């Protein structure tokens, strides 16, 4: 049976959002960006270019000035989970809740408590190395564990698109290895039946560690998003910072 053409999970169409920071008149524009099942996007740009802002926009956390974002993110409790977002800034956990309560609250917000029994939640926390810390509050955790909790909270609602904001930044070698293994499992589809993200967007300060898993690439420059091809060396030379981000040095060959 022909199921028809594959539909984009998320489409930006001439979308304009407030720019990063508090600069008057700053904006962030995405002319056309479609995210499909199986996509693993790496998103780069100079510091302050708007990578975090764009992820927030994709999750419906940033008001749109003009254009379209399809589908419009669900904003009310009980809405179908669409995007799971993990911020770099300590995951934005609820400070007055324990690790377990942070995760259960996400399930309750989306009406998904019945989909995870106590045994399944314990297995999740064990897998993420969080079981022993389940009763602790975010203020009692190291940053690396903050981010693990934020990832577990984002995945437990089974989002269609997983949005990660620089997950490898500032981690010690052991924590970095854990994240690399975790991302590998997500890209490989090991957790597809459990968590089910169909696509990922990873904003990152350096693309080299993640290059083997990515199949789409984008760069933000002067407030505008654009897709890039890492194989186009000539294009790289015209975009300041792009070769360094890709981890490739043009030797003139």
JODA-V682427 format. One line per field, one symbol per residue. ss: DSSP state (~ for helix, > for strand, _ for the rest). phi: phi as a letter, one per 30 degrees, with the letter a starting at -180 (. if undefined). burial: b if it has 9 or more other C-alpha atoms within 8 Angstrom, else e. A space follows every 50 residues. Layout:
ss=???
phi=???
burial=???
//
This chain:
ss=_________>>>>>>>>>________>>>>>>>>>____>>>>>>_____ ~~~~~~~~_____>>>>>>>____________>>>>___~~~_____>~~ ~~~~~~~~~___~~~__~~~~~~~~~~___~~~___>~~~__~~~~~~~~ ~~~~~~____>>>>>_______~~~~~~~~~~~~~~~~__________>> >>>____~~~_____>>>>>>__>>>>_____~~~~~~___~~~~~____ ___
phi=.ddiddcddbbcbhdbbeddicdeidbbcbdabcccejdbdccbldeidk dddddddddicbdcdajbbbddedccdidddcbcccdddhihdddccded deddddddeciceddbdedddddddddcicddcdcdcedccdeddedddd dddddddhddbccbchdcdiddeddddeddddddddddidceddcidcab bcdbdbdedcddcdbbbbbcbhibdbdbcddddddedccdjdedddibcd cid
burial=eeeeeeebbbbbbbbbbbbbeeeeebbbbbbbebbbeebbbbbbbeeebb bbbbbbbbbbebebeebbbeeebbeeeeeebbbbbbbbebbebeeebbbb ebbbebbbbbbbbeebeeeebbebbbebebbeebebbbeebeeebbbbbb bbbbbbbbbbbbbbbbbeeebeeebbeebeeeebbbbeeebbeebbbbbb bbbbbbbeeeeeebebbbbbbebbbbeeeeeeeeebbeeeebbbbbbeee eee
//
